[in-house]
Amino acid sequence: MDETLAGTGAAPLIAALDSASPDRAANRGSGRGSGRASIDWDAVRDKVAHRSADLEETFAGRGPWADAVLARRAQELAEVPLRDDEAGTGTPMLVARGAETLYGLELRHLGHIVPMPRLARVPGAPPAVLGVIAVAGKVMRLFDLDGLCSGTHAAAGIDRPGHAPGYAIVLRTGTGRPAALRLHEVERVADIALPRTSVPAEAGPLVRAITADRMAILDMAALLDLVKT
């Protein structure tokens, strides 16, 4: 034996190792210096039979364990799931300004964002249509977002023919007519959590929610339906 373990200071460790040994414990229990303790096979068979019966009850949907699982499942089904935009992270949006209003537009509905290209006026167009522009080789109508939301002509700031300040936000219209929105300033991209408060009727049909900092969250489905017609 190692002299370190054989020394007086190692005696408690050796005793602890000896007491933890299964063979030593069996020998002490049998009262003999060698051999193994007898096994009660009847007790082993009874324990296995009980466990098999418990498993059969569980698989059959009975028993306390199965009852607990069913109760937990019922509680989960009773909970109302949150929509994606109600989750803690919020919805990715472009935050941009019109003439007097701060808007939130869902990023998944937006394509290009470019400084205002050359604008061609369209005689007889609706008040919210400023004209047509070309972006990435596509000609599309340019809508004034303030005009769409307020229902009035809001083309202020277009002084020189063919030019307008601000930015053009190209919408993802799918197979519909291509369209873009004119906005005065593009501020940032942020995850915005929608408030659960109701929207005042005077906000109009295109505003889905209004945040505490007075941002108008747009109903992009309604907006796309409007510009694609």
Buried (B, 14 or more C-beta within 10 A) or exposed (E): EEEEEEEEEBEEEEEEEEEEEEEEEBBEEEEEEEEEBEEEEEEEEEEEEEEEEBEEBBEEEEBEEBEEEEEEEEEEEEEEEEEEBEEEEBBEBBBBBBBEBBBBBBBEBBBBBBEBBEBBEEEEBEBBBBBBBEBEEEEBBBBBBBBBBBEEBBBEEBEEEEEBEBBBBBBBBEEEEBBBBBBBEBEEEBEBBBEEEEBEEEBBEBBBBBBEEEBBBBBBEEBBEBBBE
